[in-house]
Amino acid sequence: MARELATKVPTSGVLMPERTRGGVAYTPLVDILETDEELRIYADMPGLDPEKIDIRFENGELTVHGRVDEADEQRDYLFREYGVGDYVRTFVVYEDVDPDKIHAEYRDGVLIVHLPKAAEAKPRRIPVKTG
């Protein structure tokens, strides 16, 4: 949810960290889902080797980074839009999450990052006493 995560995208020019290495960087499109138990981020990052995905959570910021290897240059493409470069996206996480339980999976070109909520951030029912 927008109120739960602030994304650092290059459109503002202020929030996106500067890169010290040249090359192409792509901003993956994401969907963010919130349940009572966790925040879940779905990021479109096709063409990655799962071993080349780096996910870091530090000081309330979640950064996902993936490197796409060189494509087969021996092919004679008629048209080509897909390129080689890094996927990078950083989020400021305002929700209290349990950093030790963060985990991720990668399948069919989609990275799914699970950010389990800390116990104190989970909604709880407050009993009402009578009499």
MIGU-151649 format. One line per field, with one value per atom (N, C-alpha, C, O, CB): residue number from 1; residue in one letter; chain; atom name; x, y, z. Coordinates in steps of 0.1 Angstrom, whole numbers, plus 5000, padded with zeros to 4 digits. Glycine has a CB too. Layout:
BEGIN
k = c(NUM, ...) $
r = c(a, ...) $
c = c(A, ...) $
a = c(CA, ...) $
east = c(X, ...) $
north = c(Y, ...) $
up = c(Z, ...) $
This chain:
BEGIN
k = c(1, 1, 1, 1, 1, 2, 2, 2, 2, 2, 3, 3, 3, 3, 3, 4, 4, 4, 4, 4, 5, 5, 5, 5, 5, 6, 6, 6, 6, 6, 7, 7, 7, 7, 7, 8, 8, 8, 8, 8, 9, 9, 9, 9, 9, 10, 10, 10, 10, 10, 11, 11, 11, 11, 11, 12, 12, 12, 12, 12, 13, 13, 13, 13, 13, 14, 14, 14, 14, 14, 15, 15, 15, 15, 15, 16, 16, 16, 16, 16, 17, 17, 17, 17, 17, 18, 18, 18, 18, 18, 19, 19, 19, 19, 19, 20, 20, 20, 20, 20, 21, 21, 21, 21, 21, 22, 22, 22, 22, 22, 23, 23, 23, 23, 23, 24, 24, 24, 24, 24, 25, 25, 25, 25, 25, 26, 26, 26, 26, 26, 27, 27, 27, 27, 27, 28, 28, 28, 28, 28, 29, 29, 29, 29, 29, 30, 30, 30, 30, 30, 31, 31, 31, 31, 31, 32, 32, 32, 32, 32, 33, 33, 33, 33, 33, 34, 34, 34, 34, 34, 35, 35, 35, 35, 35, 36, 36, 36, 36, 36, 37, 37, 37, 37, 37, 38, 38, 38, 38, 38, 39, 39, 39, 39, 39, 40, 40, 40, 40, 40, 41, 41, 41, 41, 41, 42, 42, 42, 42, 42, 43, 43, 43, 43, 43, 44, 44, 44, 44, 44, 45, 45, 45, 45, 45, 46, 46, 46, 46, 46, 47, 47, 47, 47, 47, 48, 48, 48, 48, 48, 49, 49, 49, 49, 49, 50, 50, 50, 50, 50, 51, 51, 51, 51, 51, 52, 52, 52, 52, 52, 53, 53, 53, 53, 53, 54, 54, 54, 54, 54, 55, 55, 55, 55, 55, 56, 56, 56, 56, 56, 57, 57, 57, 57, 57, 58, 58, 58, 58, 58, 59, 59, 59, 59, 59, 60, 60, 60, 60, 60, 61, 61, 61, 61, 61, 62, 62, 62, 62, 62, 63, 63, 63, 63, 63, 64, 64, 64, 64, 64, 65, 65, 65, 65, 65, 66, 66, 66, 66, 66, 67, 67, 67, 67, 67, 68, 68, 68, 68, 68, 69, 69, 69, 69, 69, 70, 70, 70, 70, 70, 71, 71, 71, 71, 71, 72, 72, 72, 72, 72, 73, 73, 73, 73, 73, 74, 74, 74, 74, 74, 75, 75, 75, 75, 75, 76, 76, 76, 76, 76, 77, 77, 77, 77, 77, 78, 78, 78, 78, 78, 79, 79, 79, 79, 79, 80, 80, 80, 80, 80, 81, 81, 81, 81, 81, 82, 82, 82, 82, 82, 83, 83, 83, 83, 83, 84, 84, 84, 84, 84, 85, 85, 85, 85, 85, 86, 86, 86, 86, 86, 87, 87, 87, 87, 87, 88, 88, 88, 88, 88, 89, 89, 89, 89, 89, 90, 90, 90, 90, 90, 91, 91, 91, 91, 91, 92, 92, 92, 92, 92, 93, 93, 93, 93, 93, 94, 94, 94, 94, 94, 95, 95, 95, 95, 95, 96, 96, 96, 96, 96, 97, 97, 97, 97, 97, 98, 98, 98, 98, 98, 99, 99, 99, 99, 99, 100, 100, 100, 100, 100, 101, 101, 101, 101, 101, 102, 102, 102, 102, 102, 103, 103, 103, 103, 103, 104, 104, 104, 104, 104, 105, 105, 105, 105, 105, 106, 106, 106, 106, 106, 107, 107, 107, 107, 107, 108, 108, 108, 108, 108, 109, 109, 109, 109, 109, 110, 110, 110, 110, 110, 111, 111, 111, 111, 111, 112, 112, 112, 112, 112, 113, 113, 113, 113, 113, 114, 114, 114, 114, 114, 115, 115, 115, 115, 115, 116, 116, 116, 116, 116, 117, 117, 117, 117, 117, 118, 118, 118, 118, 118, 119, 119, 119, 119, 119, 120, 120, 120, 120, 120, 121, 121, 121, 121, 121, 122, 122, 122, 122, 122, 123, 123, 123, 123, 123, 124, 124, 124, 124, 124, 125, 125, 125, 125, 125, 126, 126, 126, 126, 126, 127, 127, 127, 127, 127, 128, 128, 128, 128, 128, 129, 129, 129, 129, 129, 130, 130, 130, 130, 130, 131, 131, 131, 131, 131) $
r = c(m, m, m, m, m, a, a, a, a, a, r, r, r, r, r, e, e, e, e, e, l, l, l, l, l, a, a, a, a, a, t, t, t, t, t, k, k, k, k, k, v, v, v, v, v, p, p, p, p, p, t, t, t, t, t, s, s, s, s, s, g, g, g, g, g, v, v, v, v, v, l, l, l, l, l, m, m, m, m, m, p, p, p, p, p, e, e, e, e, e, r, r, r, r, r, t, t, t, t, t, r, r, r, r, r, g, g, g, g, g, g, g, g, g, g, v, v, v, v, v, a, a, a, a, a, y, y, y, y, y, t, t, t, t, t, p, p, p, p, p, l, l, l, l, l, v, v, v, v, v, d, d, d, d, d, i, i, i, i, i, l, l, l, l, l, e, e, e, e, e, t, t, t, t, t, d, d, d, d, d, e, e, e, e, e, e, e, e, e, e, l, l, l, l, l, r, r, r, r, r, i, i, i, i, i, y, y, y, y, y, a, a, a, a, a, d, d, d, d, d, m, m, m, m, m, p, p, p, p, p, g, g, g, g, g, l, l, l, l, l, d, d, d, d, d, p, p, p, p, p, e, e, e, e, e, k, k, k, k, k, i, i, i, i, i, d, d, d, d, d, i, i, i, i, i, r, r, r, r, r, f, f, f, f, f, e, e, e, e, e, n, n, n, n, n, g, g, g, g, g, e, e, e, e, e, l, l, l, l, l, t, t, t, t, t, v, v, v, v, v, h, h, h, h, h, g, g, g, g, g, r, r, r, r, r, v, v, v, v, v, d, d, d, d, d, e, e, e, e, e, a, a, a, a, a, d, d, d, d, d, e, e, e, e, e, q, q, q, q, q, r, r, r, r, r, d, d, d, d, d, y, y, y, y, y, l, l, l, l, l, f, f, f, f, f, r, r, r, r, r, e, e, e, e, e, y, y, y, y, y, g, g, g, g, g, v, v, v, v, v, g, g, g, g, g, d, d, d, d, d, y, y, y, y, y, v, v, v, v, v, r, r, r, r, r, t, t, t, t, t, f, f, f, f, f, v, v, v, v, v, v, v, v, v, v, y, y, y, y, y, e, e, e, e, e, d, d, d, d, d, v, v, v, v, v, d, d, d, d, d, p, p, p, p, p, d, d, d, d, d, k, k, k, k, k, i, i, i, i, i, h, h, h, h, h, a, a, a, a, a, e, e, e, e, e, y, y, y, y, y, r, r, r, r, r, d, d, d, d, d, g, g, g, g, g, v, v, v, v, v, l, l, l, l, l, i, i, i, i, i, v, v, v, v, v, h, h, h, h, h, l, l, l, l, l, p, p, p, p, p, k, k, k, k, k, a, a, a, a, a, a, a, a, a, a, e, e, e, e, e, a, a, a, a, a, k, k, k, k, k, p, p, p, p, p, r, r, r, r, r, r, r, r, r, r, i, i, i, i, i, p, p, p, p, p, v, v, v, v, v, k, k, k, k, k, t, t, t, t, t, g, g, g, g, g) $
c = c(A, A, A, A, A, A, A, A, A, A, A, A, A, A, A, A, A, A, A, A, A, A, A, A, A, A, A, A, A, A, A, A, A, A, A, A, A, A, A, A, A, A, A, A, A, A, A, A, A, A, A, A, A, A, A, A, A, A, A, A, A, A, A, A, A, A, A, A, A, A, A, A, A, A, A, A, A, A, A, A, A, A, A, A, A, A, A, A, A, A, A, A, A, A, A, A, A, A, A, A, A, A, A, A, A, A, A, A, A, A, A, A, A, A, A, A, A, A, A, A, A, A, A, A, A, A, A, A, A, A, A, A, A, A, A, A, A, A, A, A, A, A, A, A, A, A, A, A, A, A, A, A, A, A, A, A, A, A, A, A, A, A, A, A, A, A, A, A, A, A, A, A, A, A, A, A, A, A, A, A, A, A, A, A, A, A, A, A, A, A, A, A, A, A, A, A, A, A, A, A, A, A, A, A, A, A, A, A, A, A, A, A, A, A, A, A, A, A, A, A, A, A, A, A, A, A, A, A, A, A, A, A, A, A, A, A, A, A, A, A, A, A, A, A, A, A, A, A, A, A, A, A, A, A, A, A, A, A, A, A, A, A, A, A, A, A, A, A, A, A, A, A, A, A, A, A, A, A, A, A, A, A, A, A, A, A, A, A, A, A, A, A, A, A, A, A, A, A, A, A, A, A, A, A, A, A, A, A, A, A, A, A, A, A, A, A, A, A, A, A, A, A, A, A, A, A, A, A, A, A, A, A, A, A, A, A, A, A, A, A, A, A, A, A, A, A, A, A, A, A, A, A, A, A, A, A, A, A, A, A, A, A, A, A, A, A, A, A, A, A, A, A, A, A, A, A, A, A, A, A, A, A, A, A, A, A, A, A, A, A, A, A, A, A, A, A, A, A, A, A, A, A, A, A, A, A, A, A, A, A, A, A, A, A, A, A, A, A, A, A, A, A, A, A, A, A, A, A, A, A, A, A, A, A, A, A, A, A, A, A, A, A, A, A, A, A, A, A, A, A, A, A, A, A, A, A, A, A, A, A, A, A, A, A, A, A, A, A, A, A, A, A, A, A, A, A, A, A, A, A, A, A, A, A, A, A, A, A, A, A, A, A, A, A, A, A, A, A, A, A, A, A, A, A, A, A, A, A, A, A, A, A, A, A, A, A, A, A, A, A, A, A, A, A, A, A, A, A, A, A, A, A, A, A, A, A, A, A, A, A, A, A, A, A, A, A, A, A, A, A, A, A, A, A, A, A, A, A, A, A, A, A, A, A, A, A, A, A, A, A, A, A, A, A, A, A, A, A, A, A, A, A, A, A, A, A, A, A, A, A, A, A, A, A, A, A, A, A, A, A, A, A, A, A, A, A, A, A, A, A, A, A, A, A, A, A, A, A, A, A, A, A, A, A, A, A, A, A, A, A, A, A, A, A, A, A, A, A, A, A, A, A, A, A, A, A, A, A, A, A, A, A, A, A, A) $
a = c(N, CA, C, O, CB, N, CA, C, O, CB, N, CA, C, O, CB, N, CA, C, O, CB, N, CA, C, O, CB, N, CA, C, O, CB, N, CA, C, O, CB, N, CA, C, O, CB, N, CA, C, O, CB, N, CA, C, O, CB, N, CA, C, O, CB, N, CA, C, O, CB, N, CA, C, O, CB, N, CA, C, O, CB, N, CA, C, O, CB, N, CA, C, O, CB, N, CA, C, O, CB, N, CA, C, O, CB, N, CA, C, O, CB, N, CA, C, O, CB, N, CA, C, O, CB, N, CA, C, O, CB, N, CA, C, O, CB, N, CA, C, O, CB, N, CA, C, O, CB, N, CA, C, O, CB, N, CA, C, O, CB, N, CA, C, O, CB, N, CA, C, O, CB, N, CA, C, O, CB, N, CA, C, O, CB, N, CA, C, O, CB, N, CA, C, O, CB, N, CA, C, O, CB, N, CA, C, O, CB, N, CA, C, O, CB, N, CA, C, O, CB, N, CA, C, O, CB, N, CA, C, O, CB, N, CA, C, O, CB, N, CA, C, O, CB, N, CA, C, O, CB, N, CA, C, O, CB, N, CA, C, O, CB, N, CA, C, O, CB, N, CA, C, O, CB, N, CA, C, O, CB, N, CA, C, O, CB, N, CA, C, O, CB, N, CA, C, O, CB, N, CA, C, O, CB, N, CA, C, O, CB, N, CA, C, O, CB, N, CA, C, O, CB, N, CA, C, O, CB, N, CA, C, O, CB, N, CA, C, O, CB, N, CA, C, O, CB, N, CA, C, O, CB, N, CA, C, O, CB, N, CA, C, O, CB, N, CA, C, O, CB, N, CA, C, O, CB, N, CA, C, O, CB, N, CA, C, O, CB, N, CA, C, O, CB, N, CA, C, O, CB, N, CA, C, O, CB, N, CA, C, O, CB, N, CA, C, O, CB, N, CA, C, O, CB, N, CA, C, O, CB, N, CA, C, O, CB, N, CA, C, O, CB, N, CA, C, O, CB, N, CA, C, O, CB, N, CA, C, O, CB, N, CA, C, O, CB, N, CA, C, O, CB, N, CA, C, O, CB, N, CA, C, O, CB, N, CA, C, O, CB, N, CA, C, O, CB, N, CA, C, O, CB, N, CA, C, O, CB, N, CA, C, O, CB, N, CA, C, O, CB, N, CA, C, O, CB, N, CA, C, O, CB, N, CA, C, O, CB, N, CA, C, O, CB, N, CA, C, O, CB, N, CA, C, O, CB, N, CA, C, O, CB, N, CA, C, O, CB, N, CA, C, O, CB, N, CA, C, O, CB, N, CA, C, O, CB, N, CA, C, O, CB, N, CA, C, O, CB, N, CA, C, O, CB, N, CA, C, O, CB, N, CA, C, O, CB, N, CA, C, O, CB, N, CA, C, O, CB, N, CA, C, O, CB, N, CA, C, O, CB, N, CA, C, O, CB, N, CA, C, O, CB, N, CA, C, O, CB, N, CA, C, O, CB, N, CA, C, O, CB, N, CA, C, O, CB, N, CA, C, O, CB, N, CA, C, O, CB, N, CA, C, O, CB, N, CA, C, O, CB, N, CA, C, O, CB, N, CA, C, O, CB, N, CA, C, O, CB, N, CA, C, O, CB, N, CA, C, O, CB, N, CA, C, O, CB, N, CA, C, O, CB, N, CA, C, O, CB, N, CA, C, O, CB, N, CA, C, O, CB, N, CA, C, O, CB, N, CA, C, O, CB, N, CA, C, O, CB, N, CA, C, O, CB) $
east = c(5008, 5000, 5009, 5020, 4991, 5004, 5012, 5015, 5026, 5004, 5006, 5009, 5019, 5024, 4996, 5021, 5030, 5044, 5054, 5025, 5046, 5059, 5060, 5051, 5061, 5071, 5074, 5085, 5095, 5079, 5083, 5093, 5103, 5099, 5086, 5115, 5125, 5126, 5133, 5139, 5120, 5121, 5128, 5128, 5107, 5134, 5142, 5134, 5140, 5150, 5121, 5113, 5115, 5114, 5098, 5117, 5119, 5133, 5135, 5115, 5142, 5156, 5162, 5174, 5157, 5154, 5159, 5161, 5171, 5150, 5151, 5151, 5160, 5164, 5137, 5162, 5170, 5185, 5191, 5168, 5191, 5206, 5213, 5209, 5210, 5224, 5232, 5241, 5245, 5242, 5242, 5250, 5265, 5268, 5244, 5274, 5288, 5293, 5305, 5296, 5285, 5289, 5280, 5268, 5288, 5287, 5279, 5271, 5270, 5288, 5264, 5255, 5240, 5237, 5258, 5233, 5218, 5212, 5216, 5212, 5203, 5195, 5180, 5176, 5199, 5173, 5159, 5152, 5157, 5155, 5140, 5132, 5121, 5112, 5126, 5122, 5111, 5098, 5097, 5115, 5087, 5074, 5070, 5074, 5064, 5063, 5060, 5045, 5038, 5068, 5040, 5027, 5030, 5039, 5017, 5023, 5025, 5012, 5002, 5031, 5013, 5001, 5003, 5014, 4997, 4992, 4993, 4983, 4971, 4992, 4987, 4978, 4980, 4988, 4980, 4972, 4974, 4988, 4993, 4963, 4993, 5006, 5019, 5029, 5005, 5017, 5029, 5026, 5015, 5036, 5037, 5037, 5044, 5054, 5045, 5039, 5044, 5046, 5037, 5035, 5059, 5062, 5065, 5072, 5075, 5058, 5059, 5067, 5061, 5046, 5079, 5086, 5089, 5095, 5100, 5086, 5089, 5104, 5108, 5080, 5111, 5125, 5129, 5136, 5133, 5125, 5128, 5142, 5150, 5119, 5146, 5159, 5170, 5182, 5163, 5167, 5177, 5181, 5173, 5173, 5193, 5198, 5195, 5201, 5213, 5188, 5185, 5197, 5196, 5177, 5208, 5221, 5226, 5234, 5232, 5221, 5225, 5215, 5215, 5228, 5206, 5197, 5202, 5205, 5182, 5202, 5207, 5195, 5190, 5220, 5191, 5181, 5186, 5192, 5168, 5185, 5190, 5179, 5172, 5203, 5179, 5170, 5179, 5185, 5159, 5179, 5188, 5182, 5178, 5202, 5182, 5177, 5163, 5160, 5186, 5154, 5140, 5139, 5129, 5135, 5150, 5150, 5152, 5161, 5160, 5143, 5145, 5150, 5143, 5131, 5161, 5166, 5167, 5172, 5180, 5161, 5163, 5171, 5170, 5149, 5181, 5190, 5192, 5195, 5204, 5192, 5195, 5202, 5200, 5182, 5211, 5219, 5216, 5216, 5234, 5212, 5209, 5222, 5229, 5198, 5225, 5237, 5235, 5224, 5241, 5246, 5246, 5237, 5238, 5261, 5229, 5221, 5229, 5241, 5209, 5224, 5231, 5232, 5222, 5223, 5244, 5246, 5248, 5249, 5258, 5248, 5250, 5237, 5237, 5254, 5226, 5213, 5212, 5217, 5201, 5205, 5202, 5188, 5178, 5204, 5186, 5173, 5167, 5174, 5174, 5154, 5147, 5143, 5142, 5134, 5140, 5136, 5140, 5138, 5121, 5145, 5149, 5147, 5152, 5164, 5139, 5137, 5143, 5146, 5122, 5145, 5150, 5165, 5172, 5146, 5170, 5184, 5191, 5184, 5187, 5204, 5211, 5214, 5217, 5225, 5212, 5214, 5210, 5205, 5207, 5210, 5206, 5192, 5187, 5215, 5185, 5172, 5175, 5182, 5162, 5170, 5172, 5160, 5154, 5185, 5156, 5144, 5146, 5150, 5131, 5144, 5145, 5132, 5125, 5157, 5128, 5116, 5119, 5127, 5105, 5112, 5113, 5101, 5089, 5112, 5103, 5093, 5089, 5097, 5098, 5077, 5071, 5065, 5064, 5061, 5061, 5055, 5066, 5077, 5047, 5062, 5072, 5072, 5062, 5068, 5084, 5086, 5096, 5104, 5089, 5096, 5106, 5117, 5116, 5100, 5128, 5139, 5145, 5150, 5150, 5144, 5150, 5141, 5146, 5152, 5129, 5120, 5117, 5109, 5107, 5123, 5122, 5127, 5138, 5129, 5120, 5124, 5119, 5110, 5120, 5125, 5121, 5121, 5127, 5130, 5114, 5114, 5114, 5110, 5101, 5118, 5119, 5114, 5119, 5133, 5103, 5098, 5091, 5085, 5088, 5093, 5087, 5090, 5081, 5072, 5102, 5106, 5101, 5102, 5102, 5094, 5089, 5096, 5096, 5073, 5101, 5107, 5096, 5089, 5119, 5094, 5084, 5091, 5098, 5073, 5090, 5097, 5086, 5076, 5105, 5088, 5078, 5085, 5096, 5075, 5077, 5082, 5072, 5062, 5083, 5074, 5065, 5064, 5075, 5069, 5052, 5051, 5055, 5054, 5036, 5061, 5065, 5052, 5042, 5074, 5053, 5041, 5034, 5022, 5045, 5041, 5035, 5028, 5019, 5045, 5031, 5024, 5012, 5004, 5034, 5010, 4999, 4986, 4986, 5001, 4975, 4963, 4958, 4960, 4952, 4952, 4947, 4934, 4931, 4957, 4926, 4912, 4913, 4919, 4902, 4906, 4906, 4892, 4882, 4908, 4893, 4880, 4873, 4880, 4883, 4860, 4852, 4845, 4838, 4842, 4848, 4842, 4828, 4826, 4851, 4819, 4806, 4805, 4812, 4795, 4796, 4792, 4801, 4799, 4791) $
north = c(4988, 5000, 5012, 5012, 5000, 5023, 5035, 5041, 5046, 5045, 5039, 5044, 5036, 5041, 5045, 5024, 5015, 5015, 5014, 5001, 5017, 5017, 5030, 5033, 5005, 5036, 5047, 5042, 5036, 5060, 5043, 5038, 5049, 5061, 5032, 5045, 5054, 5052, 5042, 5052, 5060, 5059, 5071, 5082, 5057, 5069, 5080, 5092, 5102, 5075, 5092, 5103, 5115, 5126, 5099, 5115, 5127, 5133, 5145, 5124, 5124, 5129, 5131, 5134, 5142, 5130, 5133, 5120, 5118, 5142, 5111, 5099, 5088, 5080, 5094, 5087, 5076, 5078, 5088, 5075, 5068, 5069, 5070, 5064, 5057, 5077, 5078, 5066, 5059, 5091, 5062, 5050, 5054, 5064, 5043, 5045, 5048, 5039, 5041, 5045, 5030, 5022, 5025, 5027, 5007, 5026, 5029, 5017, 5007, 5033, 5019, 5008, 5012, 5022, 4995, 5003, 5005, 5000, 4989, 4998, 5007, 5003, 5004, 5014, 5011, 4993, 4993, 4994, 4988, 4980, 5001, 5001, 4991, 4993, 5016, 4980, 4969, 4974, 4981, 4956, 4970, 4973, 4964, 4952, 4971, 4969, 4961, 4962, 4972, 4966, 4952, 4952, 4950, 4942, 4941, 4956, 4954, 4950, 4957, 4967, 4939, 4934, 4934, 4931, 4919, 4938, 4938, 4928, 4929, 4952, 4920, 4911, 4914, 4922, 4896, 4908, 4909, 4905, 4909, 4902, 4895, 4889, 4895, 4894, 4874, 4901, 4905, 4915, 4917, 4893, 4921, 4929, 4920, 4913, 4943, 4920, 4911, 4920, 4926, 4899, 4919, 4927, 4918, 4908, 4936, 4920, 4913, 4922, 4932, 4908, 4918, 4927, 4919, 4908, 4931, 4926, 4920, 4922, 4933, 4926, 4911, 4911, 4899, 4890, 4911, 4899, 4887, 4886, 4896, 4888, 4873, 4870, 4869, 4869, 4881, 4868, 4868, 4854, 4844, 4875, 4852, 4840, 4843, 4853, 4836, 4834, 4837, 4839, 4846, 4826, 4834, 4836, 4850, 4855, 4826, 4858, 4872, 4882, 4893, 4874, 4878, 4887, 4890, 4881, 4880, 4903, 4907, 4915, 4925, 4916, 4911, 4918, 4922, 4914, 4909, 4935, 4940, 4948, 4956, 4948, 4946, 4954, 4960, 4953, 4945, 4974, 4981, 4994, 5002, 4982, 4998, 5011, 5014, 5025, 5022, 5004, 5006, 5007, 5011, 5019, 5004, 5004, 4991, 4983, 5014, 4987, 4974, 4977, 4985, 4966, 4971, 4973, 4960, 4950, 4980, 4959, 4947, 4951, 4961, 4941, 4942, 4944, 4931, 4921, 4950, 4931, 4919, 4923, 4933, 4912, 4914, 4916, 4906, 4894, 4916, 4911, 4903, 4901, 4910, 4909, 4888, 4885, 4888, 4891, 4870, 4888, 4891, 4881, 4869, 4890, 4886, 4877, 4871, 4875, 4885, 4862, 4855, 4865, 4867, 4842, 4870, 4880, 4874, 4881, 4888, 4861, 4854, 4855, 4852, 4840, 4858, 4858, 4871, 4881, 4857, 4869, 4880, 4885, 4881, 4877, 4895, 4899, 4908, 4916, 4907, 4906, 4916, 4928, 4939, 4909, 4926, 4937, 4933, 4922, 4940, 4942, 4939, 4950, 4961, 4935, 4947, 4957, 4953, 4962, 4959, 4941, 4936, 4937, 4933, 4921, 4944, 4946, 4940, 4934, 4961, 4943, 4938, 4950, 4961, 4932, 4947, 4958, 4953, 4942, 4970, 4962, 4959, 4963, 4973, 4967, 4955, 4959, 4965, 4958, 4947, 4976, 4982, 4989, 4997, 4992, 4987, 4994, 4994, 4984, 4987, 5005, 5007, 5012, 5021, 5017, 5007, 5011, 5015, 5008, 4999, 5025, 5029, 5022, 5024, 5044, 5013, 5005, 5011, 5012, 4990, 5017, 5023, 5013, 5016, 5034, 5002, 4992, 4985, 4983, 4981, 4981, 4973, 4959, 4952, 4974, 4955, 4941, 4934, 4941, 4942, 4921, 4913, 4910, 4901, 4900, 4917, 4916, 4902, 4898, 4925, 4894, 4881, 4871, 4860, 4876, 4874, 4865, 4869, 4863, 4865, 4880, 4884, 4872, 4867, 4897, 4869, 4858, 4862, 4870, 4844, 4855, 4858, 4845, 4835, 4869, 4846, 4835, 4842, 4853, 4826, 4834, 4839, 4828, 4817, 4843, 4831, 4822, 4829, 4839, 4812, 4823, 4829, 4844, 4851, 4826, 4848, 4862, 4872, 4884, 4866, 4867, 4875, 4872, 4861, 4874, 4883, 4882, 4885, 4895, 4892, 4876, 4878, 4880, 4870, 4867, 4891, 4894, 4894, 4902, 4907, 4886, 4885, 4893, 4890, 4870, 4902, 4910, 4908, 4915, 4926, 4898, 4895, 4906, 4912, 4882, 4909, 4920, 4915, 4904, 4925, 4925, 4922, 4920, 4925, 4933, 4912, 4909, 4922, 4922, 4901, 4932, 4944, 4952, 4961, 4953, 4949, 4956, 4949, 4954, 4958, 4937, 4929, 4934, 4937, 4914, 4934, 4938, 4928, 4916, 4940, 4932, 4923, 4928, 4940, 4922, 4918, 4921, 4925, 4918, 4909, 4935, 4940, 4935, 4939, 4956, 4927, 4922, 4934, 4942, 4910, 4934, 4943, 4936, 4927, 4950, 4941, 4935, 4942, 4953, 4937, 4934, 4939, 4939, 4932, 4931, 4947, 4947, 4954, 4955, 4934) $
up = c(5000, 5000, 5000, 5006, 5012, 4994, 4993, 5007, 5009, 4985, 5016, 5029, 5037, 5047, 5037, 5033, 5040, 5035, 5042, 5039, 5022, 5015, 5007, 4999, 5007, 5008, 4999, 4989, 4994, 5006, 4977, 4967, 4963, 4961, 4955, 4961, 4956, 4942, 4937, 4964, 4934, 4919, 4913, 4919, 4913, 4902, 4896, 4891, 4887, 4885, 4892, 4886, 4894, 4888, 4886, 4907, 4915, 4914, 4916, 4929, 4911, 4910, 4924, 4925, 4903, 4935, 4948, 4956, 4963, 4955, 4955, 4963, 4958, 4967, 4965, 4946, 4940, 4943, 4940, 4925, 4949, 4952, 4938, 4928, 4960, 4939, 4927, 4925, 4934, 4928, 4912, 4909, 4907, 4901, 4897, 4912, 4910, 4898, 4894, 4922, 4893, 4882, 4870, 4871, 4885, 4858, 4846, 4842, 4848, 4835, 4831, 4825, 4826, 4832, 4832, 4821, 4820, 4833, 4838, 4808, 4839, 4851, 4848, 4843, 4863, 4851, 4849, 4862, 4872, 4841, 4862, 4874, 4872, 4864, 4877, 4879, 4877, 4882, 4892, 4885, 4875, 4879, 4891, 4891, 4867, 4901, 4912, 4916, 4912, 4924, 4923, 4929, 4944, 4947, 4923, 4953, 4967, 4974, 4972, 4974, 4981, 4987, 5002, 5007, 4982, 5010, 5024, 5030, 5026, 5030, 5038, 5046, 5061, 5064, 5043, 5069, 5084, 5088, 5098, 5091, 5080, 5084, 5078, 5084, 5081, 5066, 5059, 5048, 5044, 5053, 5044, 5031, 5021, 5024, 5033, 5009, 4998, 4986, 4981, 4995, 4981, 4969, 4958, 4959, 4972, 4946, 4934, 4924, 4921, 4928, 4920, 4911, 4898, 4898, 4918, 4887, 4874, 4871, 4868, 4863, 4871, 4868, 4860, 4864, 4882, 4847, 4839, 4835, 4834, 4826, 4832, 4827, 4837, 4833, 4817, 4850, 4860, 4864, 4863, 4872, 4867, 4874, 4889, 4894, 4871, 4896, 4910, 4919, 4929, 4916, 4915, 4922, 4921, 4929, 4917, 4911, 4909, 4914, 4909, 4894, 4923, 4929, 4943, 4951, 4930, 4946, 4959, 4966, 4960, 4958, 4978, 4985, 4998, 5006, 4987, 5002, 5014, 5022, 5016, 5012, 5035, 5043, 5054, 5062, 5050, 5054, 5063, 5066, 5057, 5058, 5079, 5084, 5078, 5074, 5080, 5077, 5072, 5057, 5052, 5078, 5050, 5035, 5029, 5034, 5030, 5020, 5013, 4999, 4992, 5013, 4995, 4981, 4975, 4980, 4982, 4962, 4954, 4942, 4936, 4950, 4939, 4928, 4921, 4927, 4933, 4908, 4900, 4887, 4882, 4896, 4883, 4871, 4861, 4863, 4875, 4849, 4837, 4829, 4826, 4828, 4827, 4819, 4804, 4799, 4820, 4797, 4783, 4776, 4779, 4777, 4766, 4758, 4747, 4745, 4752, 4740, 4729, 4718, 4711, 4725, 4716, 4705, 4691, 4681, 4708, 4690, 4678, 4669, 4657, 4680, 4675, 4668, 4660, 4663, 4678, 4649, 4640, 4643, 4637, 4625, 4652, 4657, 4646, 4640, 4670, 4643, 4635, 4643, 4637, 4629, 4655, 4664, 4678, 4682, 4663, 4686, 4699, 4709, 4707, 4699, 4720, 4730, 4743, 4752, 4732, 4745, 4758, 4758, 4749, 4760, 4769, 4770, 4782, 4790, 4769, 4783, 4794, 4804, 4799, 4789, 4816, 4826, 4840, 4842, 4822, 4849, 4863, 4865, 4859, 4873, 4874, 4879, 4893, 4901, 4879, 4896, 4909, 4914, 4907, 4909, 4926, 4932, 4947, 4953, 4928, 4953, 4968, 4974, 4968, 4971, 4985, 4992, 5006, 5013, 4992, 5011, 5025, 5031, 5027, 5027, 5041, 5047, 5060, 5070, 5050, 5061, 5072, 5082, 5094, 5069, 5077, 5085, 5094, 5089, 5077, 5106, 5114, 5109, 5109, 5129, 5104, 5099, 5107, 5114, 5084, 5107, 5114, 5104, 5095, 5119, 5105, 5095, 5094, 5083, 5097, 5105, 5105, 5097, 5094, 5119, 5095, 5088, 5073, 5067, 5095, 5068, 5054, 5046, 5048, 5051, 5035, 5026, 5012, 5011, 5031, 5002, 4988, 4980, 4983, 4982, 4969, 4959, 4945, 4943, 4961, 4935, 4922, 4912, 4912, 4918, 4905, 4895, 4884, 4886, 4902, 4872, 4860, 4858, 4853, 4860, 4862, 4859, 4870, 4868, 4846, 4880, 4891, 4904, 4908, 4892, 4910, 4923, 4933, 4932, 4925, 4943, 4954, 4967, 4971, 4954, 4973, 4986, 4997, 4996, 4986, 5007, 5018, 5030, 5034, 5022, 5035, 5047, 5058, 5059, 5043, 5066, 5077, 5087, 5091, 5084, 5092, 5101, 5115, 5119, 5102, 5123, 5136, 5144, 5141, 5142, 5155, 5163, 5168, 5168, 5175, 5171, 5176, 5165, 5168, 5183, 5152, 5141, 5136, 5128, 5130, 5140, 5135, 5142, 5154, 5138, 5134, 5140, 5151, 5149, 5130, 5161, 5171, 5176, 5176, 5183, 5180, 5184, 5199, 5207, 5182, 5203, 5217, 5223, 5218, 5218, 5233, 5239, 5247, 5253, 5248, 5246, 5253, 5265, 5263, 5244, 5277, 5289, 5291, 5288, 5301, 5297, 5300, 5315, 5322, 5294, 5320, 5334, 5343, 5355, 5339) $
